[in-house]
């Protein structure tokens, strides 16, 4: 279904540059949705996830 609708599947596809991982992580930590995560995460942990997603096209 995502393919049929042409929904982007990666951060790269929506134009997130690799050098923005730390800024995106900091904003994610401040977002109200962060409180709903099943496990608290630090900005550094969030940044690692974002960097991994950017490097591995996820």
Secondary structure, 3 states (H helix, E strand, C coil): CHHHHCCCCCCHHHCCCHHHHHHHHHHHHHCHHHHHCCCCCCHHHHHHHHHHHHHCCC
